Amino acid sequence: MIPDASRAAADLRAAALVRPAIAALAGYVPGEQPQGGSWIKLNTNENPYAPSPAVAQAILAASTGRTLAKYPDPAATAFRERAAAILGVEPDWILCGNGSDDLLTILVRTFVGAGECLRMPYPSYILYRTLAGIQGSAVEEFHFSRDWSLGAGFASPLSPRGEPVKLAIIANPNSPSGTLLSPATVREIGASLSCALVVDEAYGDFASTNCLGLVRENERVIVTRSFSKSYALAGLRFGFAVAQPHIIRQLEKVKDSYNCDALSIAAATAAIGDQAWLEQNRALILATRQRLAKGMRKLGFDAQESEANFVWCTHPTRPHRADYEALKQRGILIRFMHYAGWGDGLRITVGTDEEIDAFLTGMEAICQQTPHPK
Ligand SMILES: *Cc1c(COP(=O)(O)O)cnc(C)c1O
């Protein structure tokens, strides 16, 4: 063990070596990923089911012979052709990434320079702020209204300091709320802004509608999608962006040459090809989402109506952090979120029916053991 004092001194020396923007960065902290143990894991919005069987077949096929001896297709052509046919766009409207986090990195690097402004709603996906921080960019966190709508100010082309906003990112459905801005609202925001608008649809497959159609209407609108949630492939790392071809060509300059490996391209191509699996999985998740929200309301929580694969819950009097800790002691992991200047709450991923029943049973016992009367 290195003594704390010498570790702190070493950290200070390293901070003096790196760029000031990096030294100032807190660093993005992902949700807990315990390795081993028998957790009921409802904290990072993974899909509780196995992916389409076509995925394993595709990975096996791509790992035989000499495929892995060669570099992968830098353009991921097979995936783009398959996805384009399903989404109703042309292949050159698609850019693939090593998870949608990779695409977000590419987008921030492409559009926002050091000292320039990125706008995001708050509370939302914290990674946007981290990416802006790495870039040395300024972040304008625009607070959601209490009903999770966005005031007109979000669509202003200028930051509060009077500088042009260079990129706006909206997670839609939003995390942690699970709420959705309608395509009509996003259309208005996109038209009013004069910069690129990224609509992060990591949870889009669980929602009642999406903003893909806006990409055709507005060359500044870019939609990103992930395979981590709706395709049950968080361990694989694959996502894609949809934008007009001349925008995609700019993004291609910024991405790593081989940002997607041969196995993930083959697997994602097979996964998106199995739309029957997606439909079936979506139906299961949506039914269990209803069961989860109902169960939490019965226990006195406010459960936000969700368009994603998680439910945001707050309680008028109970201490959210203590409930999270008590559940953890019972082997159930959910996400406790605290947003400075906003408040806190619990974000619970939609698991299987069995997992959600176990969670609700645990939560009920905790509520009985530590009642917090209003
Ligand atoms: C999970 C998530 C992502 C990241 O998806 P990956 O494809 O796993 O990188 C992006 N945006 C939001 C809002 C998410 O919740």
The ligand as an ORCA input file, in Angstrom:
! r2SCAN-3c Opt
* xyz 0 1
  C     -26.138      3.921    -21.765
  C     -26.157      5.268    -22.393
  C     -25.266      5.585    -23.416
  C     -24.078      4.713    -23.719
  O     -24.321      3.692    -24.510
  P     -23.108      2.759    -24.980
  O     -23.560      2.375    -26.331
  O     -23.061      1.620    -24.005
  O     -21.837      3.548    -24.997
  C     -25.392      6.795    -24.053
  N     -26.321      7.681    -23.677
  C     -27.172      7.432    -22.677
  C     -28.172      8.464    -22.290
  C     -27.108      6.217    -21.986
  O     -27.894      5.986    -20.956
*
